[in-house]
Amino acid sequence: MERRNAMTIQWTSWSGSLFQIEADARKRLDLTFDDVEVVADDDIDSIQRATSRKRWSTENGWVEIAPVASDAESIIRFAETLRGTEGLILCHCGGG
């Protein structure tokens, strides 16, 4: 198989594991943010999970980056560029 635009995408997960994937991609969108939980003020379980996660992050030197509105806008703009495109679309999350 001829690779027109083969690229290797590499990232490190929150646990420190290194992952790689090779893809033949003509277009790509790379965003970098973490899955963050929105805390519900009236949900004690939600508050506890957020507190535990923050403590773990602090102890391990991890800084969580929450997605912002411009990330959603980028996804929408990218999806519009794919309108009418044939073939496969690879959507990938570094978190697993």
C-alpha positions in Angstrom: 0.0 0.0 0.0 1.4 3.4 -0.9 1.3 5.9 1.9 0.5 9.4 0.6 0.5 11.2 3.9 1.4 8.6 6.5 2.1 10.0 10.0 2.8 8.6 13.4 0.8 10.2 16.2 2.4 9.8 19.5 1.2 10.8 23.0 1.7 10.0 26.6 -1.3 9.0 28.7 -2.0 10.3 32.2 -0.5 7.2 33.6 2.8 7.8 31.8 2.4 5.1 29.1 3.6 6.0 25.6 1.1 5.2 22.8 1.6 5.5 19.0 -0.7 5.1 16.0 0.2 5.3 12.4 -2.4 6.7 10.0 -2.7 7.7 6.4 -4.4 11.0 6.9 -5.1 13.8 4.5 -6.6 16.0 7.1 -6.2 16.0 10.9 -7.2 18.0 13.9 -5.2 17.8 17.1 -6.7 19.0 20.3 -5.1 18.7 23.8 -7.3 18.7 26.8 -8.2 16.3 29.6 -11.5 14.7 30.5 -12.6 16.8 33.5 -15.7 16.3 35.6 -18.1 19.1 36.1 -18.8 19.1 39.8 -22.5 19.3 40.8 -22.7 21.4 44.0 -25.6 19.2 45.3 -23.9 15.8 44.6 -21.6 14.7 47.4 -20.2 11.9 45.2 -19.3 14.4 42.5 -17.6 16.6 45.0 -15.7 13.7 46.5 -14.5 12.5 43.1 -13.3 16.0 42.2 -11.5 16.5 45.5 -9.8 13.1 45.2 -8.8 13.8 41.6 -7.4 17.2 42.5 -5.4 15.8 45.3 -4.0 13.0 43.1 -3.1 15.6 40.4 -1.4 17.8 42.9 0.6 15.0 44.4 1.7 13.8 41.0 2.5 17.1 39.4 -0.3 16.8 36.9 -2.0 19.9 35.6 -5.4 19.2 34.1 -6.4 21.2 31.1 -10.2 21.5 30.6 -11.7 21.9 27.1 -12.9 25.3 26.2 -15.5 26.6 23.8 -12.9 27.1 21.0 -12.2 23.4 21.1 -15.8 22.6 20.3 -15.7 25.3 17.6 -12.6 23.7 16.1 -14.3 20.3 16.0 -17.3 21.8 14.2 -15.1 23.7 11.7 -13.1 20.5 11.0 -16.2 18.4 10.6 -17.5 20.9 8.0 -14.2 20.4 6.0 -15.0 16.7 5.9 -18.5 17.1 4.4 -18.7 14.9 1.4 -15.4 13.1 2.0 -15.3 9.4 1.3 -13.4 6.9 3.3 -12.7 6.3 6.9 -12.5 8.9 9.7 -10.3 8.1 12.7 -11.4 9.8 15.9 -8.9 9.1 18.7 -8.7 10.0 22.4 -5.4 9.8 24.1 -7.1 8.9 27.4 -8.2 5.5 26.1 
